């Protein structure tokens, strides 16, 4: 057993096969996803190296990093060799990656199309397992000057505080609004509640010469635009 453990120890691998050394000498782009995750967990189990274990974990998600980022601590610790500390490390690293994508999207502040709204909001709400409703506030050049979460956990007319939306719009000097919320189910079809909320905010904003320019339903990989579909 001791010999078997040594065989799977990263210390006994050739230098080219060790993930840390590979990153050091060849650069981060040279590493596979499994090798990068292996660096996070540091070690595998008695039967598998860290890389082999991470390959198996990634295989369970069809090698999809977004799906890996959605795994719970319980799901990760079901893999032999992954304890709570390692599971937390994996989740934290992938969350940092998700937030980084959100920051990169924020650098593209001018809204030029529904696609640019999707690129801005998908990293924030596209992969959530619950619904969130957000308002994006724009100036007269369609640049984002503010955005905030309006509700969380579900969408009904009672959760929409129109006065708060308009108060925020006046405070930041917004002349345009874009509504965005996610559908964890993956469906892109707007519900009656979605349509009612859109109309309610559009009518209220018009009284202050503020335009509701669009409403996007966002999923992990796609979106529905009220403006593009002429249902705004």
Short mmCIF file of the C-alpha atoms (twelve columns), coordinates in Angstrom:
data_MODEL
# 
_entry.id   MODEL 
# 
loop_
_atom_site.group_PDB 
_atom_site.id 
_atom_site.type_symbol 
_atom_site.label_atom_id 
_atom_site.label_alt_id 
_atom_site.label_comp_id 
_atom_site.label_asym_id 
_atom_site.label_seq_id 
_atom_site.Cartn_x 
_atom_site.Cartn_y 
_atom_site.Cartn_z 
_atom_site.pdbx_PDB_model_num 
ATOM 1   C CA . UNK A 1   0.000   0.000  0.000   1 
ATOM 2   C CA . UNK A 2   2.850   2.337  0.842   1 
ATOM 3   C CA . UNK A 3   4.389   1.782  -2.588  1 
ATOM 4   C CA . UNK A 4   1.042   2.457  -4.211  1 
ATOM 5   C CA . UNK A 5   0.670   5.712  -2.305  1 
ATOM 6   C CA . UNK A 6   4.120   6.817  -3.418  1 
ATOM 7   C CA . UNK A 7   3.272   6.031  -7.033  1 
ATOM 8   C CA . UNK A 8   0.415   8.498  -6.915  1 
ATOM 9   C CA . UNK A 9   2.334   11.204 -5.055  1 
ATOM 10  C CA . UNK A 10  2.984   14.304 -7.161  1 
ATOM 11  C CA . UNK A 11  6.468   14.449 -5.645  1 
ATOM 12  C CA . UNK A 12  7.358   11.254 -7.497  1 
ATOM 13  C CA . UNK A 13  6.206   12.528 -10.898 1 
ATOM 14  C CA . UNK A 14  8.585   13.919 -13.490 1 
ATOM 15  C CA . UNK A 15  8.959   17.691 -13.242 1 
ATOM 16  C CA . UNK A 16  7.081   18.196 -16.528 1 
ATOM 17  C CA . UNK A 17  4.035   16.402 -15.080 1 
ATOM 18  C CA . UNK A 18  3.814   18.313 -11.801 1 
ATOM 19  C CA . UNK A 19  1.096   20.998 -12.110 1 
ATOM 20  C CA . UNK A 20  2.825   23.603 -9.940  1 
ATOM 21  C CA . UNK A 21  6.164   23.205 -11.689 1 
ATOM 22  C CA . UNK A 22  4.448   23.102 -15.060 1 
ATOM 23  C CA . UNK A 23  2.783   26.446 -14.346 1 
ATOM 24  C CA . UNK A 24  6.061   27.883 -13.083 1 
ATOM 25  C CA . UNK A 25  8.147   26.871 -16.095 1 
ATOM 26  C CA . UNK A 26  5.606   26.717 -18.922 1 
ATOM 27  C CA . UNK A 27  2.976   29.283 -17.879 1 
ATOM 28  C CA . UNK A 28  -0.655  28.997 -16.818 1 
ATOM 29  C CA . UNK A 29  -1.958  28.458 -20.371 1 
ATOM 30  C CA . UNK A 30  -0.058  25.160 -20.591 1 
ATOM 31  C CA . UNK A 31  -2.175  23.562 -17.857 1 
ATOM 32  C CA . UNK A 32  -5.433  21.706 -18.371 1 
ATOM 33  C CA . UNK A 33  -8.494  22.517 -16.268 1 
ATOM 34  C CA . UNK A 34  -7.867  19.386 -14.214 1 
ATOM 35  C CA . UNK A 35  -4.263  20.404 -13.548 1 
ATOM 36  C CA . UNK A 36  -5.352  23.877 -12.400 1 
ATOM 37  C CA . UNK A 37  -7.927  22.423 -10.013 1 
ATOM 38  C CA . UNK A 38  -5.314  19.903 -8.827  1 
ATOM 39  C CA . UNK A 39  -3.103  22.799 -7.736  1 
ATOM 40  C CA . UNK A 40  -5.995  24.011 -5.592  1 
ATOM 41  C CA . UNK A 41  -6.540  20.718 -3.787  1 
ATOM 42  C CA . UNK A 42  -2.844  19.774 -3.518  1 
ATOM 43  C CA . UNK A 43  -3.293  16.011 -3.173  1 
ATOM 44  C CA . UNK A 44  -5.511  13.175 -4.295  1 
ATOM 45  C CA . UNK A 45  -6.410  9.958  -2.516  1 
ATOM 46  C CA . UNK A 46  -4.708  6.577  -2.082  1 
ATOM 47  C CA . UNK A 47  -5.767  5.386  -5.517  1 
ATOM 48  C CA . UNK A 48  -5.615  8.598  -7.530  1 
ATOM 49  C CA . UNK A 49  -3.284  11.536 -8.002  1 
ATOM 50  C CA . UNK A 50  -4.695  15.038 -7.552  1 
ATOM 51  C CA . UNK A 51  -4.884  15.435 -11.330 1 
ATOM 52  C CA . UNK A 52  -6.620  12.084 -11.847 1 
ATOM 53  C CA . UNK A 53  -9.114  12.940 -9.120  1 
ATOM 54  C CA . UNK A 54  -9.807  16.346 -10.658 1 
ATOM 55  C CA . UNK A 55  -10.255 14.769 -14.087 1 
ATOM 56  C CA . UNK A 56  -12.900 12.496 -12.576 1 
ATOM 57  C CA . UNK A 57  -14.653 15.403 -10.862 1 
ATOM 58  C CA . UNK A 58  -14.657 17.433 -14.078 1 
ATOM 59  C CA . UNK A 59  -15.876 14.415 -16.037 1 
ATOM 60  C CA . UNK A 60  -18.943 14.326 -13.784 1 
ATOM 61  C CA . UNK A 61  -19.820 17.823 -15.071 1 
ATOM 62  C CA . UNK A 62  -19.009 17.008 -18.737 1 
ATOM 63  C CA . UNK A 63  -15.838 19.071 -18.254 1 
ATOM 64  C CA . UNK A 64  -17.921 22.203 -17.766 1 
ATOM 65  C CA . UNK A 65  -16.360 24.699 -15.348 1 
ATOM 66  C CA . UNK A 66  -19.646 26.558 -14.938 1 
ATOM 67  C CA . UNK A 67  -21.298 23.336 -13.809 1 
ATOM 68  C CA . UNK A 68  -18.370 22.683 -11.458 1 
ATOM 69  C CA . UNK A 69  -18.888 26.124 -9.943  1 
ATOM 70  C CA . UNK A 70  -22.490 25.210 -9.146  1 
ATOM 71  C CA . UNK A 71  -21.591 22.075 -7.200  1 
ATOM 72  C CA . UNK A 72  -22.273 22.154 -3.489  1 
ATOM 73  C CA . UNK A 73  -19.819 21.264 -0.741  1 
ATOM 74  C CA . UNK A 74  -21.769 18.034 -0.205  1 
ATOM 75  C CA . UNK A 75  -21.517 17.078 -3.884  1 
ATOM 76  C CA . UNK A 76  -17.772 17.719 -3.944  1 
ATOM 77  C CA . UNK A 77  -17.058 15.878 -0.702  1 
ATOM 78  C CA . UNK A 78  -18.779 12.800 -2.126  1 
ATOM 79  C CA . UNK A 79  -15.556 12.313 -4.105  1 
ATOM 80  C CA . UNK A 80  -12.978 10.341 -2.147  1 
ATOM 81  C CA . UNK A 81  -10.066 12.636 -1.351  1 
ATOM 82  C CA . UNK A 82  -12.140 15.832 -1.277  1 
ATOM 83  C CA . UNK A 83  -12.783 17.041 2.233   1 
ATOM 84  C CA . UNK A 84  -14.638 20.140 3.297   1 
ATOM 85  C CA . UNK A 85  -11.544 22.370 3.131   1 
ATOM 86  C CA . UNK A 86  -10.714 21.283 -0.424  1 
ATOM 87  C CA . UNK A 87  -14.340 21.670 -1.513  1 
ATOM 88  C CA . UNK A 88  -14.434 25.204 -0.110  1 
ATOM 89  C CA . UNK A 89  -11.182 26.034 -1.913  1 
ATOM 90  C CA . UNK A 90  -12.604 24.872 -5.260  1 
ATOM 91  C CA . UNK A 91  -15.857 26.784 -4.760  1 
ATOM 92  C CA . UNK A 92  -14.033 29.957 -3.688  1 
ATOM 93  C CA . UNK A 93  -11.680 29.851 -6.684  1 
ATOM 94  C CA . UNK A 94  -14.515 29.431 -9.177  1 
ATOM 95  C CA . UNK A 95  -16.518 32.198 -7.502  1 
ATOM 96  C CA . UNK A 96  -13.526 34.529 -7.919  1 
ATOM 97  C CA . UNK A 97  -13.470 33.606 -11.603 1 
ATOM 98  C CA . UNK A 98  -17.179 34.390 -11.915 1 
ATOM 99  C CA . UNK A 99  -16.696 37.767 -10.235 1 
ATOM 100 C CA . UNK A 100 -13.738 38.548 -12.465 1 
ATOM 101 C CA . UNK A 101 -15.942 38.007 -15.524 1 
ATOM 102 C CA . UNK A 102 -18.439 40.402 -13.995 1 
ATOM 103 C CA . UNK A 103 -15.778 43.064 -13.547 1 
ATOM 104 C CA . UNK A 104 -14.567 42.626 -17.115 1 
ATOM 105 C CA . UNK A 105 -18.114 43.095 -18.348 1 
ATOM 106 C CA . UNK A 106 -18.442 46.290 -16.324 1 
ATOM 107 C CA . UNK A 107 -15.546 47.802 -18.238 1 
ATOM 108 C CA . UNK A 108 -17.780 47.780 -21.329 1 
ATOM 109 C CA . UNK A 109 -20.153 50.286 -19.853 1 
ATOM 110 C CA . UNK A 110 -21.876 51.519 -22.998 1 
ATOM 111 C CA . UNK A 111 -24.994 49.540 -23.888 1 
ATOM 112 C CA . UNK A 112 -25.195 49.169 -27.645 1 
ATOM 113 C CA . UNK A 113 -27.470 46.154 -27.974 1 
ATOM 114 C CA . UNK A 114 -29.312 43.474 -26.053 1 
ATOM 115 C CA . UNK A 115 -26.194 41.332 -26.369 1 
ATOM 116 C CA . UNK A 116 -24.157 43.909 -24.433 1 
ATOM 117 C CA . UNK A 117 -26.758 43.766 -21.646 1 
ATOM 118 C CA . UNK A 118 -26.449 39.974 -21.608 1 
ATOM 119 C CA . UNK A 119 -22.649 40.232 -21.397 1 
ATOM 120 C CA . UNK A 120 -22.989 42.631 -18.480 1 
ATOM 121 C CA . UNK A 121 -25.548 40.663 -16.489 1 
ATOM 122 C CA . UNK A 122 -24.902 36.996 -17.314 1 
ATOM 123 C CA . UNK A 123 -21.891 36.718 -14.982 1 
ATOM 124 C CA . UNK A 124 -24.022 38.175 -12.183 1 
ATOM 125 C CA . UNK A 125 -27.319 36.302 -12.515 1 
ATOM 126 C CA . UNK A 126 -27.005 33.804 -15.364 1 
ATOM 127 C CA . UNK A 127 -25.882 30.870 -13.251 1 
ATOM 128 C CA . UNK A 128 -27.923 31.444 -10.104 1 
ATOM 129 C CA . UNK A 129 -30.344 28.805 -8.848  1 
ATOM 130 C CA . UNK A 130 -32.846 31.428 -7.675  1 
ATOM 131 C CA . UNK A 131 -34.415 34.378 -9.471  1 
ATOM 132 C CA . UNK A 132 -33.106 37.915 -9.124  1 
ATOM 133 C CA . UNK A 133 -34.501 41.072 -10.707 1 
ATOM 134 C CA . UNK A 134 -32.099 43.926 -11.505 1 
ATOM 135 C CA . UNK A 135 -32.379 47.468 -12.801 1 
ATOM 136 C CA . UNK A 136 -29.654 49.009 -14.975 1 
ATOM 137 C CA . UNK A 137 -29.607 52.815 -14.997 1 
ATOM 138 C CA . UNK A 138 -28.282 54.600 -18.098 1 
ATOM 139 C CA . UNK A 139 -27.362 58.192 -18.961 1 
ATOM 140 C CA . UNK A 140 -28.251 59.909 -22.239 1 
ATOM 141 C CA . UNK A 141 -25.315 58.181 -23.965 1 
ATOM 142 C CA . UNK A 142 -26.582 54.747 -22.909 1 
ATOM 143 C CA . UNK A 143 -23.676 54.311 -20.527 1 
ATOM 144 C CA . UNK A 144 -24.267 52.391 -17.312 1 
ATOM 145 C CA . UNK A 145 -24.164 54.739 -14.348 1 
ATOM 146 C CA . UNK A 146 -25.666 52.409 -11.762 1 
ATOM 147 C CA . UNK A 147 -27.247 48.988 -11.375 1 
ATOM 148 C CA . UNK A 148 -28.863 47.287 -8.420  1 
ATOM 149 C CA . UNK A 149 -30.856 44.253 -7.386  1 
ATOM 150 C CA . UNK A 150 -34.554 44.995 -7.007  1 
ATOM 151 C CA . UNK A 151 -35.775 41.637 -5.736  1 
ATOM 152 C CA . UNK A 152 -34.544 38.142 -5.018  1 
ATOM 153 C CA . UNK A 153 -36.176 34.748 -4.886  1 
ATOM 154 C CA . UNK A 154 -39.097 35.250 -7.223  1 
ATOM 155 C CA . UNK A 155 -40.975 37.784 -9.307  1 
ATOM 156 C CA . UNK A 156 -44.441 39.115 -8.601  1 
ATOM 157 C CA . UNK A 157 -45.896 42.571 -8.911  1 
ATOM 158 C CA . UNK A 158 -45.842 42.992 -5.159  1 
ATOM 159 C CA . UNK A 159 -42.029 42.781 -5.108  1 
ATOM 160 C CA . UNK A 160 -41.578 45.734 -7.435  1 
ATOM 161 C CA . UNK A 161 -41.042 48.975 -5.560  1 
ATOM 162 C CA . UNK A 162 -41.636 51.433 -8.402  1 
ATOM 163 C CA . UNK A 163 -41.019 54.418 -6.165  1 
ATOM 164 C CA . UNK A 164 -37.602 53.087 -5.190  1 
ATOM 165 C CA . UNK A 165 -36.670 52.478 -8.831  1 
ATOM 166 C CA . UNK A 166 -37.641 56.017 -9.812  1 
ATOM 167 C CA . UNK A 167 -36.026 57.527 -6.717  1 
ATOM 168 C CA . UNK A 168 -32.749 55.823 -7.635  1 
ATOM 169 C CA . UNK A 169 -33.115 56.964 -11.242 1 
ATOM 170 C CA . UNK A 170 -33.504 60.589 -10.187 1 
ATOM 171 C CA . UNK A 171 -30.615 60.389 -7.735  1 
ATOM 172 C CA . UNK A 172 -28.153 59.117 -10.354 1 
ATOM 173 C CA . UNK A 173 -29.566 61.235 -13.182 1 
ATOM 174 C CA . UNK A 174 -30.682 58.279 -15.288 1 
ATOM 175 C CA . UNK A 175 -32.612 58.857 -18.486 1 
ATOM 176 C CA . UNK A 176 -32.956 55.200 -19.418 1 
ATOM 177 C CA . UNK A 177 -33.677 51.937 -17.624 1 
ATOM 178 C CA . UNK A 178 -33.068 48.340 -18.584 1 
ATOM 179 C CA . UNK A 179 -34.720 45.552 -16.621 1 
ATOM 180 C CA . UNK A 180 -33.065 42.171 -16.296 1 
ATOM 181 C CA . UNK A 181 -33.873 38.981 -14.463 1 
ATOM 182 C CA . UNK A 182 -32.868 35.345 -14.710 1 
ATOM 183 C CA . UNK A 183 -34.821 32.154 -15.220 1 
ATOM 184 C CA . UNK A 184 -32.999 29.300 -13.423 1 
ATOM 185 C CA . UNK A 185 -35.270 26.839 -15.233 1 
ATOM 186 C CA . UNK A 186 -33.628 27.815 -18.522 1 
ATOM 187 C CA . UNK A 187 -36.877 28.844 -20.194 1 
ATOM 188 C CA . UNK A 188 -36.763 32.060 -22.206 1 
ATOM 189 C CA . UNK A 189 -40.508 32.571 -22.436 1 
ATOM 190 C CA . UNK A 190 -41.725 35.674 -20.523 1 
ATOM 191 C CA . UNK A 191 -44.474 35.045 -17.990 1 
ATOM 192 C CA . UNK A 192 -47.492 37.257 -17.465 1 
ATOM 193 C CA . UNK A 193 -45.805 38.583 -14.323 1 
ATOM 194 C CA . UNK A 194 -42.744 39.512 -16.413 1 
ATOM 195 C CA . UNK A 195 -44.932 41.402 -18.873 1 
ATOM 196 C CA . UNK A 196 -46.909 43.142 -16.131 1 
ATOM 197 C CA . UNK A 197 -43.783 44.317 -14.318 1 
ATOM 198 C CA . UNK A 198 -42.342 45.669 -17.543 1 
ATOM 199 C CA . UNK A 199 -45.489 47.642 -18.336 1 
ATOM 200 C CA . UNK A 200 -45.823 48.911 -14.764 1 
ATOM 201 C CA . UNK A 201 -42.283 50.299 -14.707 1 
ATOM 202 C CA . UNK A 202 -42.528 51.643 -18.261 1 
ATOM 203 C CA . UNK A 203 -45.702 53.601 -17.487 1 
ATOM 204 C CA . UNK A 204 -44.339 54.985 -14.215 1 
ATOM 205 C CA . UNK A 205 -41.011 56.005 -15.761 1 
ATOM 206 C CA . UNK A 206 -42.656 57.815 -18.657 1 
ATOM 207 C CA . UNK A 207 -44.141 60.367 -16.265 1 
ATOM 208 C CA . UNK A 208 -40.579 61.451 -15.433 1 
ATOM 209 C CA . UNK A 209 -39.346 61.345 -19.050 1 
ATOM 210 C CA . UNK A 210 -37.324 58.217 -18.302 1 
ATOM 211 C CA . UNK A 211 -37.459 55.410 -20.854 1 
ATOM 212 C CA . UNK A 212 -37.543 51.694 -20.205 1 
ATOM 213 C CA . UNK A 213 -35.346 50.596 -23.104 1 
ATOM 214 C CA . UNK A 214 -35.463 46.837 -22.691 1 
ATOM 215 C CA . UNK A 215 -36.155 43.895 -20.419 1 
ATOM 216 C CA . UNK A 216 -33.960 40.820 -20.663 1 
ATOM 217 C CA . UNK A 217 -34.663 37.323 -19.410 1 
ATOM 218 C CA . UNK A 218 -31.272 35.721 -18.887 1 
ATOM 219 C CA . UNK A 219 -30.236 32.098 -18.622 1 
ATOM 220 C CA . UNK A 220 -26.769 30.562 -18.452 1 
ATOM 221 C CA . UNK A 221 -26.161 30.633 -22.208 1 
ATOM 222 C CA . UNK A 222 -28.964 32.642 -23.823 1 
ATOM 223 C CA . UNK A 223 -31.381 35.515 -23.359 1 
ATOM 224 C CA . UNK A 224 -34.751 36.905 -24.438 1 
ATOM 225 C CA . UNK A 225 -35.001 40.622 -25.213 1 
ATOM 226 C CA . UNK A 226 -38.388 42.332 -24.989 1 
ATOM 227 C CA . UNK A 227 -37.144 45.093 -27.313 1 
ATOM 228 C CA . UNK A 228 -35.738 42.711 -29.921 1 
ATOM 229 C CA . UNK A 229 -38.975 40.723 -29.942 1 
ATOM 230 C CA . UNK A 230 -41.135 43.893 -30.110 1 
ATOM 231 C CA . UNK A 231 -43.048 43.084 -26.921 1 
ATOM 232 C CA . UNK A 232 -41.776 46.001 -24.849 1 
# 
